[in-house]
Amino acid sequence: MPQHRSFLSIILPLAVLCTALSSCSSELHTIYKTPPAKYEKLGRVSGTGTGSLGIVGTVYYVIPMGLNSRVERAYADALSKAPGATSLIDVTYEESWYWWLIGTARKVTISGEAIKEIK
């Protein structure tokens, strides 16, 4: 029994330390900006961005892979579909997820009316 206790006394703190060190954070990102006073509508567009949480098992997914920037990438993808667009109005945000072999993928879809500022 003493061997079992010493094994846990080493592994448990090590597991907690690894989990704490592998956590992630990101800055807040405003999806919808206040539209300019004058603008031209360019049409409805949508874009997607995907990120994943992976490695280990369901409750223990701890490794973010492209997760924090998926909203920014979805917004940029939507803007790129309307040449000259400077921002979006009437924005909608949709998120879905699915399982893959050793993690989950989180897919964000940003849709909105592309606009171009008129100066």
Beta strands, then each sheet from edge to edge (+ up, - down):
strand 1: 39-54
strand 2: 63-65
strand 3: 87-100
strand 4: 103-117
sheet 1: 2+ 1- 4+ 3-
end
